[in-house]
């Protein structure tokens, strides 16, 4: 983990551990490759799939048509455009309309229309003047509960009670009676119902609807606007069933008020849905009721969709349900990060008939079934594996470049596939891909909308039947621009994801045909934008394809290219695993790179100062941790041009982030220079955050002039080589030389005060590099190197190396005090071996186990027994043979654990 800002690191931990964090957005957790908004009826856009908000919001409000504006446009005989009508009805101020009425308009639109426009549509204009006068007051008066937690509203806010009830009602009634145009008359009726509703005269509102709205036998926009107000009045009188039914009618017949009508329905239980279903008078109403039920209960949408299909296979709302279903599946098939299956906190389902189908070289899918082998088949398979090798053998042994195209295509770690590893899902998450495909396949035969063909092709893509998917896409005939854009994207996806091997020829194909998805475009920000992005960039098709290629390179054994698809070269400093570094270096030195490698992959070879020195430091550090001092020396000689571990300084000011490259001071440790000779000393107490002089104590270096007060890594390697030679002697000087080597190896281990020196870190403050996390795998990554910085990937310490040198020192020393000190250092190293053992043997007791406490105590007791039997050798020796030494007595005062052990 990067050590930029401590508070940021702490917040990151909370993000990883909790799915309820306020700053985590589930709609950023998957690649939305199937565009939900391609549905034809845009009034249902709010009802597309979203977990971040109650309703889907990733669209422009102007995409949803306003039926009230459309109604007025028709009223004015289409003399005005939709935009002009919207301006006149919803945005123009009342003064402009009064000036038109008085024959002296100043507004440009009204001047163009002229006074004849008013004379022609007088009743409509007069109504708009009255409506604009009432509008600021048309909200219900807010009555605050004395115990309310909510914000106390500004007392100057207008509401309906601030109007004179009798005068307003009389004026509206008079205008209603005087109106000759039935549509305008009904609009006045709507205003009367609304005014009574908002003044909480609920009975009067219901009566007004009956007397002023219903008698006009029109069921256009004004009728449903009034019906919406009637429902509100009925809700106020606890007539919930009637209110729900009326809101349901509004939902069905309104375009721009569907969201508010749905909220007003308050469908909180099955009974509410059943009541609506019982009242349904025709198939259209039944179909809509099923839609609402499916919208609220979305664990498995197929049964509800089947009922809707039986009523009308070509209904728009069935397409909405289908696109929501696809989006739900996408969240499991296309998460922005596939967690490793060996992560105990995540579950990855890799073997399902619908997701991991077998493929031939043409990409055709065949059903995967559980294979039951006869005894004879098992024998044949045994000998095939014995003499011919198997796919598993090749993959496990790292011979990935020997894989055939079939093996690459059938690799179970080849993304995308179904997984439950996303934070937002649990065991109830279902893979209904097969059922949805079957449903879509039959619906496309009944419906005339090409949507179902596109959906079917996309489901084939998820099932990895790329050949069939492409065939379906090629057969679609449509002029719908949104459909065409989706088809184009899906063809790209099928092409890239179906490719067995990403080689130089195919990389050239990518640059020729799809460079727009890989060449980053410069995004210009306006003056109102900042560099701060709350959630980060939204997942895109381009970022998904980048992940796909990173996965393919990983499977092919091209780890360096896989790493650089998702990471920068400088990121290696945080988890410098030497085998990965070697692969990255091989790519760096590769001659004749393809255009794709040069422009897309190599651009992530960012500034690390001298790149050759950067690689040499990592290799040299690893050699030091393996006690191969000669090898380390050879690498450090190549690293003398190293300018420092690349670090960034971050400054925040009013949500604006300033990033600058850290400039190392002359005496500051930079990954190579300015290392204190305390690294050869021993710790007085374990405190990583204390000053070196408080935590560490020097040894006597008078016999070893090669150990200078400040050294670089090359000088340390030189000194260790000399100490190693001196350590072959048989005297006290040889003992001391071996002890100093042991000290350095321990002090630079995960437990040492200088633990940062050989893991390319800047200081010893805590982080993932210093966890006793273990894996039996050479490479703990399973799919690609995405989120590389979230996982430690450094070869573990070998504490036996330090112990070996301490043993030599112990055998050569005749000084009992010195022997006691050496034994304590050996015991400290042995403690590290125990921590490694403990990390490899974690508790498997479930917290839900009723006997969790009892079992946990037993498990801890077993660990303690193992610790004392196998990892307390040198503590025991120190206690039995050296407890009378001044060194042991001093250690009891500074080391609480040793004090506890001695007692």
Rosetta blueprint (number, residue, H / E / L):
1 X L
2 X L
3 X L
4 X L
5 X L
6 X H
7 X H
8 X H
9 X H
10 X H
11 X H
12 X H
13 X H
14 X H
15 X H
16 X H
17 X H
18 X L
19 X L
20 X L
21 X L
22 X L
23 X L
24 X L
25 X L
26 X H
27 X H
28 X H
29 X L
30 X E
31 X L
32 X L
33 X L
34 X L
35 X L
36 X H
37 X H
38 X H
39 X L
40 X L
41 X L
42 X H
43 X H
44 X H
45 X H
46 X H
47 X H
48 X L
49 X L
50 X L
51 X L
52 X L
53 X L
54 X L
55 X L
56 X L
57 X L
58 X L
59 X L
60 X L
61 X H
62 X H
63 X H
64 X L
65 X L
66 X L
67 X H
68 X H
69 X H
70 X H
71 X H
72 X H
73 X H
74 X H
75 X H
76 X L
77 X L
78 X L
79 X L
80 X L
81 X L
82 X H
83 X H
84 X H
85 X H
86 X H
87 X H
88 X H
89 X H
90 X H
91 X H
92 X L
93 X L
94 X H
95 X H
96 X H
97 X H
98 X H
99 X H
100 X H
101 X H
102 X L
103 X L
104 X L
105 X L
106 X L
107 X L
108 X H
109 X H
110 X H
111 X H
112 X H
113 X H
114 X L
115 X H
116 X H
117 X H
118 X H
119 X H
120 X H
121 X L
122 X H
123 X H
124 X H
125 X H
126 X H
127 X H
128 X H
129 X H
130 X H
131 X H
132 X H
133 X H
134 X H
135 X H
136 X L
137 X L
138 X L
139 X L
140 X L
141 X L
142 X L
143 X L
144 X L
145 X L
146 X L
147 X L
148 X L
149 X L
150 X L
151 X L
152 X L
153 X L
154 X L
155 X L
156 X L
157 X L
158 X L
159 X L
160 X H
161 X H
162 X H
163 X L
164 X L
165 X H
166 X H
167 X H
168 X H
169 X H
170 X H
171 X H
172 X H
173 X H
174 X H
175 X H
176 X H
177 X H
178 X H
179 X L
180 X L
181 X L
182 X H
183 X H
184 X H
185 X H
186 X H
187 X H
188 X H
189 X H
190 X H
191 X H
192 X H
193 X H
194 X H
195 X H
196 X H
197 X H
198 X H
199 X L
200 X L
201 X L
202 X H
203 X H
204 X H
205 X H
206 X H
207 X H
208 X H
209 X H
210 X H
211 X H
212 X H
213 X H
214 X L
215 X L
216 X L
217 X L
218 X L
219 X L
220 X L
221 X H
222 X H
223 X H
224 X H
225 X H
226 X H
227 X H
228 X H
229 X H
230 X H
231 X H
232 X H
233 X H
234 X H
235 X H
236 X H
237 X L
238 X L
239 X L
240 X H
241 X H
242 X H
243 X H
244 X H
245 X H
246 X H
247 X H
248 X H
249 X H
250 X H
251 X H
252 X H
253 X H
254 X L
255 X L
256 X L
257 X L
258 X H
259 X H
260 X H
261 X H
262 X H
263 X H
264 X H
265 X H
266 X L
267 X L
268 X L
269 X L
270 X H
271 X H
272 X H
273 X H
274 X H
275 X H
276 X H
277 X H
278 X H
279 X H
280 X L
281 X L
282 X L
283 X H
284 X H
285 X H
286 X H
287 X H
288 X H
289 X H
290 X H
291 X H
292 X H
293 X H
294 X H
295 X H
296 X H
297 X L
298 X L
299 X L
300 X L
301 X L
302 X H
303 X H
304 X H
305 X H
306 X H
307 X H
308 X H
309 X H
310 X H
311 X H
312 X L
313 X L
314 X L
315 X L
316 X H
317 X H
318 X H
319 X H
320 X H
321 X H
322 X H
323 X H
324 X H
325 X H
326 X H
327 X H
328 X H
329 X H
330 X H
331 X H
332 X H
333 X H
334 X L
335 X E
336 X L
337 X L
338 X L
339 X L
340 X L
341 X L
342 X L
343 X L
344 X L
345 X L
346 X L
347 X L
348 X L
349 X L
350 X L
351 X L
352 X L
353 X L
354 X L
355 X L
356 X L
357 X L
358 X E
359 X E
360 X L
361 X L
362 X L
363 X L
364 X L
365 X E
366 X E
367 X L
368 X L
369 X L
370 X L
371 X L
372 X L
373 X L
374 X L
375 X H
376 X H
377 X H
378 X H
379 X H
380 X H
381 X H
382 X H
383 X H
384 X H
385 X H
386 X H
387 X H
388 X H
389 X L
390 X L
391 X H
392 X H
393 X H
394 X H
395 X H
396 X H
397 X L
398 X L
399 X L
400 X H
401 X H
402 X H
403 X L
404 X L
405 X H
406 X H
407 X H
408 X H
409 X H
410 X L
411 X L
412 X L
413 X L
414 X L
415 X L
416 X L
417 X L
418 X L
419 X L
420 X L
421 X L
422 X L
423 X L
424 X L
425 X L
426 X L
427 X L
428 X L
429 X L
430 X L
431 X L
432 X L
433 X H
434 X H
435 X H
436 X H
437 X H
438 X H
439 X H
440 X H
441 X H
442 X H
443 X H
444 X H
445 X H
446 X H
447 X L
448 X L
449 X L
450 X L
451 X H
452 X H
453 X H
454 X H
455 X H
456 X H
457 X H
458 X H
459 X H
460 X H
461 X H
462 X H
463 X L
464 X L
465 X L
466 X H
467 X H
468 X H
469 X H
470 X H
471 X H
472 X H
473 X H
474 X H
475 X H
476 X L
477 X L
478 X L
479 X L
480 X L
481 X H
482 X H
483 X H
484 X H
485 X H
486 X H
487 X H
488 X H
489 X H
490 X H
491 X H
492 X H
493 X H
494 X H
495 X H
496 X H
497 X H
498 X H
499 X L
500 X L
501 X L
502 X L
503 X L
504 X H
505 X H
506 X H
507 X H
508 X H
509 X H
510 X H
511 X H
512 X H
513 X H
514 X H
515 X H
516 X H
517 X H
518 X L
519 X L
520 X L
521 X L
522 X L
523 X L
524 X L
525 X L
526 X L
527 X L
528 X L
529 X L
530 X L
531 X L
532 X L
533 X L
534 X L
535 X L
536 X L
537 X L
538 X L
539 X L
540 X L
541 X H
542 X H
543 X H
544 X H
545 X H
546 X H
547 X H
548 X H
549 X H
550 X H
551 X H
552 X H
553 X H
554 X H
555 X H
556 X H
557 X L
558 X L
559 X H
560 X H
561 X H
562 X H
563 X H
564 X H
565 X H
566 X H
567 X L
568 X L
569 X H
570 X H
571 X H
572 X H
573 X H
574 X L
575 X L
576 X L
577 X L
578 X H
579 X H
580 X H
581 X H
582 X H
583 X H
584 X H
585 X H
586 X H
587 X H
588 X H
589 X L
590 X L
591 X L
592 X L
593 X L
594 X L
595 X H
596 X H
597 X H
598 X H
599 X H
600 X H
601 X H
602 X H
603 X H
604 X H
605 X L
606 X L
607 X L
608 X L
609 X L
610 X L
611 X H
612 X H
613 X H
614 X H
615 X H
616 X H
617 X H
618 X H
619 X H
620 X H
621 X H
622 X H
623 X H
624 X H
625 X H
626 X L
627 X L
628 X L
629 X H
630 X H
631 X H
632 X H
633 X H
634 X H
635 X H
636 X H
637 X H
638 X L
639 X L
640 X L
641 X L
642 X L
643 X L
644 X L
645 X L
646 X L
647 X L
648 X E
649 X E
650 X E
651 X E
652 X E
653 X E
654 X L
655 X L
656 X E
657 X E
658 X E
659 X E
660 X E
661 X E
662 X L
663 X L
664 X L
665 X L
666 X L
667 X L
668 X L
669 X L
670 X L
671 X L
672 X L
673 X L
674 X L
675 X E
676 X E
677 X H
678 X H
679 X H
680 X H
681 X L
682 X E
683 X E
684 X L
685 X L
686 X L
687 X L
688 X L
689 X L
690 X L
691 X L
692 X H
693 X H
694 X H
695 X H
696 X E
697 X E
698 X L
699 X L
700 X L
701 X L
702 X L
703 X L
704 X L
705 X L
706 X L
707 X L
708 X L
709 X L
710 X E
711 X E
712 X L
713 X H
714 X H
715 X H
716 X H
717 X H
718 X H
719 X H
720 X H
721 X H
722 X H
723 X H
724 X H
725 X H
726 X H
727 X L
728 X L
729 X L
730 X L
731 X L
732 X H
733 X H
734 X H
735 X H
736 X H
737 X H
738 X H
739 X H
740 X H
741 X H
742 X H
743 X H
744 X H
745 X H
746 X H
747 X H
748 X L
749 X L
750 X L
751 X L
752 X L
753 X L
754 X L
755 X L
756 X L
757 X L
758 X L
759 X L
760 X L
761 X L
762 X L
763 X L
764 X L
765 X L
766 X L
767 X L
768 X H
769 X H
770 X H
771 X L
772 X L
773 X L
774 X L
775 X L
776 X L
777 X L
778 X L
779 X L
780 X L
781 X L
782 X L
783 X L
784 X L
785 X L
786 X L
787 X L
788 X H
789 X H
790 X H
791 X L
792 X L
793 X L
794 X L
795 X L
796 X L
797 X L
798 X L
799 X H
800 X H
801 X H
802 X H
803 X H
804 X H
805 X H
806 X H
807 X H
808 X H
809 X H
810 X H
811 X H
812 X H
813 X L
814 X L
815 X L
816 X H
817 X H
818 X H
819 X H
820 X H
821 X H
822 X H
823 X H
824 X H
825 X H
826 X H
827 X H
828 X H
829 X H
830 X H
831 X H
832 X H
833 X H
834 X H
835 X H
836 X H
837 X H
838 X H
839 X H
840 X H
841 X L
842 X L
843 X L
844 X L
845 X L
846 X L
847 X L
848 X L
849 X L
850 X L
851 X L
852 X H
853 X H
854 X H
855 X H
856 X H
857 X H
858 X H
859 X H
860 X H
861 X H
862 X H
863 X H
864 X H
865 X H
866 X H
867 X H
868 X H
869 X H
870 X H
871 X L
872 X L
873 X H
874 X H
875 X H
876 X H
877 X H
878 X H
879 X H
880 X H
881 X H
882 X H
883 X L
884 X L
885 X L
886 X H
887 X H
888 X H
889 X H
890 X H
891 X H
892 X H
893 X H
894 X H
895 X L
896 X H
897 X H
898 X H
899 X H
900 X H
901 X H
902 X H
903 X L
